[in-house]
Amino acid sequence: MSSSRAHARIGTARQLEILLAVFEKRSISAAAKTLHLTQPSVSMQLAKLSSAVGLPLYYAVGKQLQFTEAGLTLVDSAREILKNYEYLELKLAKLRGLESGKLQLAVVTTAKYFIPHLIGDFYKQHPQLDIRFRVGNRQQIIDYTSEDADDFYVFSHPPKNPDLALVEFLPNRLLAIAPEKHPLADRKNISLKEFASCPFLRREEGSGTRHAIERFLAKRGVDLNVRMTIESNEAIKHAVMSGLGVSILSEHTLAFGGHSGLSILDVEALPITTHWYLARRQSRPLSPAAMEFLEYARNLETVPEETGGIQDI
């Protein structure tokens, strides 16, 4: 059978990795820092790659690099080639078993409060694994799914994507909160409209919590009196404590992040009940670590070693 020798003529895997780093950073110095290489080493490897291709790959516009058509074509292929290397490693890891390997998670901001407890309990059972997770708002995690660099993505409101397989694994209640001395703090059966008329502190566009709240209120024809948009659950809690307004946050944010100085309100139709989901790309091979974690998550009834807790309303 004849075999193409293109792989021998057009660069090495390391050169393709360097190319992608430079493309993402749009800077040789920034890419060198990320790869723990010197700038001359990065420049030399890219020069060799350009020579092998026979075309320029990029050019400088001020302090930023712009990629040529040949460079962009090579970037697209480099991603696919390196992804195949990663898939090969996952398949080999499956043959080696669970003795070694890594587990990579990408989680929405609110999940950062309980995921460490989840990972901690799992890690005690499998201390040989390299477990990592990164955090972003809902839109950022949706964007991460297209990168296909993680084994699982944790959402409370996953996107509609036919390539994502979903596993529901924990409940997620969204609770109404106010300062301890707020006029509504000791009230029962507060109407949703009265609560919504209070100055409200909301999460930023792209947040899963905001998405759930807006969908919930739209179904009931209720509008919020928005005072402020804040890109952090912790900042919202402290803003509520200081009397800037009311809000709605996940019970996990309150249980693990603390809720001293806050009152959980008894509001009509609340809490908003949602669930946490593990999402994974169906095209991505499951490593032994990923299979074990998936089974572990499926059997969860609550967050391991949960402390504090939130009193039911």
C-alpha positions as CSV (number, residue, x, y, z in Angstrom):
1,M,0.0,0.0,0.0
2,S,1.4,3.4,-1.0
3,S,1.9,5.9,1.8
4,S,2.0,9.7,1.6
5,R,5.1,11.3,3.2
6,A,3.4,14.6,3.8
7,H,3.8,14.1,7.5
8,A,7.6,14.0,7.0
9,R,7.6,17.1,4.8
10,I,5.2,19.4,6.6
11,G,6.5,19.9,10.1
12,T,6.4,18.0,13.4
13,A,3.8,17.7,16.0
14,R,5.8,20.0,18.2
15,Q,6.0,22.6,15.5
16,L,2.2,22.4,15.0
17,E,1.7,22.8,18.8
18,I,3.9,25.9,18.7
19,L,2.0,27.3,15.7
20,L,-1.3,26.9,17.5
21,A,0.1,28.7,20.6
22,V,1.3,31.6,18.5
23,F,-2.1,31.7,16.7
24,E,-4.0,31.8,20.0
25,K,-1.8,34.4,21.6
26,R,-1.1,36.4,18.4
27,S,2.4,36.9,19.9
28,I,5.6,35.0,19.8
29,S,6.7,36.2,23.2
30,A,3.4,35.2,24.8
31,A,3.4,31.8,23.1
32,A,7.0,31.2,24.2
33,K,6.0,32.0,27.8
34,T,3.0,29.6,27.6
35,L,5.2,26.8,26.2
36,H,8.1,27.5,28.5
37,L,10.4,28.1,25.5
38,T,12.6,31.0,24.5
39,Q,11.4,33.4,21.8
40,P,14.3,32.5,19.5
41,S,13.3,28.8,19.8
42,V,9.7,29.6,18.8
43,S,10.8,31.8,15.9
44,M,13.2,29.1,14.7
45,Q,10.6,26.3,14.7
46,L,8.1,28.5,12.9
47,A,10.7,29.4,10.3
48,K,11.4,25.7,9.7
49,L,7.6,25.0,9.5
50,S,7.2,27.9,7.0
51,S,10.1,26.6,4.9
52,A,8.6,23.1,4.9
53,V,5.3,24.4,3.7
54,G,6.9,26.7,1.2
55,L,4.7,29.7,2.0
56,P,4.7,32.4,4.7
57,L,2.4,31.6,7.6
58,Y,1.9,35.1,9.2
59,Y,3.1,38.7,9.1
60,A,3.3,41.5,11.7
61,V,0.8,44.4,11.9
62,G,2.2,46.6,14.6
63,K,2.7,44.4,17.6
64,Q,0.1,41.8,16.5
65,L,0.5,38.9,14.2
66,Q,-1.9,38.3,11.3
67,F,-2.0,34.9,9.7
68,T,-1.9,34.3,5.9
69,E,-4.3,31.9,4.1
70,A,-1.7,29.2,4.2
71,G,-1.2,29.9,8.0
72,L,-4.9,29.6,8.7
73,T,-5.2,26.4,6.6
74,L,-2.3,24.9,8.6
75,V,-3.9,26.0,11.9
76,D,-7.1,24.2,11.1
77,S,-5.3,21.0,10.2
78,A,-3.0,21.3,13.2
79,R,-6.0,21.3,15.5
80,E,-7.3,18.2,13.9
81,I,-4.0,16.4,13.9
82,L,-3.3,17.2,17.6
83,K,-6.8,16.3,18.5
84,N,-6.2,12.9,16.9
85,Y,-3.1,12.5,19.1
86,E,-5.2,13.3,22.1
87,Y,-7.9,10.8,21.1
88,L,-5.1,8.2,20.6
89,E,-3.9,8.8,24.1
90,L,-7.4,8.4,25.5
91,K,-7.7,5.1,23.7
92,L,-4.4,3.9,25.0
93,A,-5.3,5.0,28.5
94,K,-8.3,2.7,28.2
95,L,-6.0,-0.2,27.5
96,R,-3.7,0.7,30.4
97,G,-6.6,1.0,32.9
98,L,-7.2,3.5,35.7
99,E,-3.7,3.3,37.2
100,S,-2.7,6.5,35.5
101,G,-4.4,9.3,33.5
102,K,-6.2,12.6,33.9
103,L,-9.7,13.9,34.2
104,Q,-10.5,17.4,32.9
105,L,-13.6,19.3,33.8
106,A,-15.0,22.7,32.7
107,V,-17.6,24.0,35.1
108,V,-20.0,27.0,35.2
109,T,-19.2,29.6,37.9
110,T,-21.9,28.5,40.4
111,A,-20.7,24.9,40.3
112,K,-17.3,25.9,41.6
113,Y,-18.8,25.8,45.1
114,F,-19.5,22.1,45.2
115,I,-17.3,20.6,42.4
116,P,-14.2,20.7,44.7
117,H,-16.1,18.6,47.2
118,L,-17.2,16.2,44.4
119,I,-13.7,15.9,43.1
120,G,-12.2,15.6,46.6
121,D,-14.3,12.6,47.4
122,F,-13.6,11.0,44.0
123,Y,-9.8,11.7,44.3
124,K,-9.7,9.9,47.7
125,Q,-10.8,6.8,45.8
126,H,-8.4,7.4,42.9
127,P,-5.4,9.3,44.2
128,Q,-3.2,8.4,41.3
129,L,-5.2,10.5,38.8
130,D,-4.4,14.0,37.6
131,I,-7.7,15.9,38.0
132,R,-8.1,19.4,36.8
133,F,-11.0,21.8,36.3
134,R,-11.5,25.3,34.9
135,V,-14.3,27.8,35.6
136,G,-16.3,30.2,33.4
137,N,-19.8,31.5,33.0
138,R,-22.3,29.5,31.0
139,Q,-21.4,31.0,27.7
140,Q,-17.7,30.5,28.2
141,I,-18.3,26.8,29.0
142,I,-20.5,26.5,25.9
143,D,-17.5,27.9,24.0
144,Y,-15.2,25.4,25.6
145,T,-17.3,22.5,24.3
146,S,-16.2,23.4,20.7
147,E,-12.6,23.2,21.8
148,D,-13.1,19.5,22.9
149,A,-10.4,19.8,25.5
150,D,-12.4,18.5,28.5
151,D,-13.9,15.2,29.5
152,F,-17.0,16.8,31.0
153,Y,-18.7,20.1,31.2
154,V,-20.9,21.0,34.2
155,F,-24.1,23.0,33.4
156,S,-27.3,23.8,35.2
157,H,-28.8,24.8,31.8
158,P,-26.8,22.9,29.0
159,P,-27.0,24.1,25.5
160,K,-29.0,22.3,22.8
161,N,-26.2,20.5,21.0
162,P,-26.8,17.0,19.4
163,D,-23.1,16.1,20.0
164,L,-23.5,16.6,23.8
165,A,-24.6,13.6,25.9
166,L,-26.2,14.7,29.2
167,V,-26.4,13.1,32.6
168,E,-28.5,14.7,35.3
169,F,-26.7,14.2,38.6
170,L,-27.7,16.7,41.3
171,P,-30.6,19.1,42.1
172,N,-29.9,22.8,42.0
173,R,-32.4,25.1,43.7
174,L,-32.3,28.9,43.2
175,L,-33.4,30.8,46.3
176,A,-34.5,34.4,46.8
177,I,-32.3,36.3,49.2
178,A,-32.4,39.7,51.0
179,P,-30.4,41.4,53.8
180,E,-31.2,40.1,57.3
181,K,-33.1,43.3,58.2
182,H,-35.0,43.7,54.9
183,P,-38.7,44.5,55.2
184,L,-39.5,41.2,53.5
185,A,-37.2,39.1,55.7
186,D,-39.9,37.9,58.2
187,R,-42.8,37.8,55.8
188,K,-44.5,34.6,54.5
189,N,-46.0,33.9,51.1
190,I,-44.5,37.0,49.5
191,S,-45.9,37.6,46.0
192,L,-43.6,37.2,43.1
193,K,-44.5,40.6,41.8
194,E,-43.7,42.3,45.1
195,F,-40.4,40.6,45.3
196,A,-39.6,41.5,41.7
197,S,-40.4,45.1,42.4
198,C,-37.5,45.3,44.9
199,P,-34.1,46.6,43.5
200,F,-32.6,43.4,42.0
201,L,-29.0,42.4,41.6
202,R,-28.5,40.1,38.7
203,R,-25.7,38.1,37.1
204,E,-24.1,39.0,33.8
205,E,-25.3,38.0,30.3
206,G,-24.2,34.5,29.7
207,S,-24.7,33.3,33.3
208,G,-26.7,30.1,33.8
209,T,-28.4,31.5,36.9
210,R,-29.5,34.6,35.0
211,H,-30.8,32.4,32.1
212,A,-32.9,30.3,34.6
213,I,-34.3,33.4,36.3
214,E,-35.3,35.2,33.1
215,R,-36.9,32.1,31.7
216,F,-38.8,31.5,34.9
217,L,-40.1,35.1,35.1
218,A,-40.9,35.3,31.4
219,K,-43.3,32.3,31.8
220,R,-45.1,34.3,34.5
221,G,-45.1,37.7,32.8
222,V,-43.1,39.3,35.6
223,D,-40.3,41.8,35.1
224,L,-37.4,42.5,37.5
225,N,-36.5,46.0,38.8
226,V,-32.8,45.6,38.0
227,R,-30.5,47.9,39.9
228,M,-27.2,46.4,39.1
229,T,-25.4,43.6,37.0
230,I,-22.6,41.9,38.8
231,E,-20.3,39.2,37.4
232,S,-19.8,37.2,40.6
233,N,-22.0,35.2,43.0
234,E,-19.7,36.3,45.9
235,A,-20.0,39.9,45.0
236,I,-23.8,39.6,44.7
237,K,-24.0,38.1,48.2
238,H,-21.9,41.0,49.7
239,A,-23.9,43.6,47.7
240,V,-27.2,42.1,49.1
241,M,-25.7,42.0,52.7
242,S,-24.8,45.7,52.3
243,G,-28.5,46.5,51.4
244,L,-28.1,47.3,47.7
245,G,-30.9,45.0,46.8
246,V,-32.3,41.4,46.6
247,S,-31.3,38.6,44.4
248,I,-31.7,34.9,43.5
249,L,-28.8,32.5,43.9
250,S,-28.1,28.8,43.9
251,E,-28.4,27.0,47.2
252,H,-24.9,25.7,46.6
253,T,-23.5,29.2,46.5
254,L,-25.1,29.9,49.9
255,A,-24.3,26.5,51.5
256,F,-20.6,26.4,50.6
257,G,-19.9,30.1,50.2
258,G,-21.7,31.0,53.5
259,H,-24.9,33.1,54.0
260,S,-24.3,35.0,57.2
261,G,-26.1,38.3,57.0
262,L,-28.6,37.1,54.5
263,S,-32.3,36.0,54.7
264,I,-33.8,33.4,52.5
265,L,-37.2,34.7,51.5
266,D,-40.5,32.8,51.3
267,V,-41.5,33.9,47.8
268,E,-44.4,32.6,45.7
269,A,-43.4,29.9,43.2
270,L,-39.8,29.9,44.5
271,P,-37.3,28.3,44.7
272,I,-36.7,27.7,41.1
273,T,-35.8,24.0,40.8
274,T,-33.2,23.0,38.2
275,H,-30.6,20.3,38.0
276,W,-26.9,20.0,37.4
277,Y,-25.8,18.1,34.3
278,L,-22.6,16.4,33.2
279,A,-22.2,17.0,29.5
280,R,-19.7,15.3,27.3
281,R,-19.0,15.3,23.6
282,Q,-20.1,12.0,22.2
283,S,-17.4,12.0,19.6
284,R,-14.7,12.1,22.4
285,P,-13.5,8.7,23.6
286,L,-14.0,8.1,27.3
287,S,-10.9,7.3,29.2
288,P,-11.0,4.9,32.2
289,A,-10.9,7.9,34.5
290,A,-13.8,9.6,32.7
291,M,-15.9,6.4,32.8
292,E,-15.3,6.0,36.5
293,F,-16.2,9.6,37.2
294,L,-19.4,9.3,35.1
295,E,-20.5,6.2,37.1
296,Y,-19.6,8.0,40.3
297,A,-21.7,11.1,39.4
298,R,-24.6,8.9,38.3
299,N,-24.8,7.4,41.8
300,L,-24.7,10.7,43.7
301,E,-27.7,11.8,45.8
302,T,-26.1,14.8,47.4
303,V,-22.7,16.6,47.4
304,P,-20.2,14.6,49.5
305,E,-19.3,16.1,52.9
306,E,-21.7,19.0,52.4
307,T,-21.5,21.3,55.4
308,G,-23.6,24.2,56.6
309,G,-26.7,23.5,54.5
310,I,-29.7,25.8,53.7
311,Q,-32.8,25.5,55.8
312,D,-35.8,24.6,53.7
313,I,-38.4,27.3,53.1
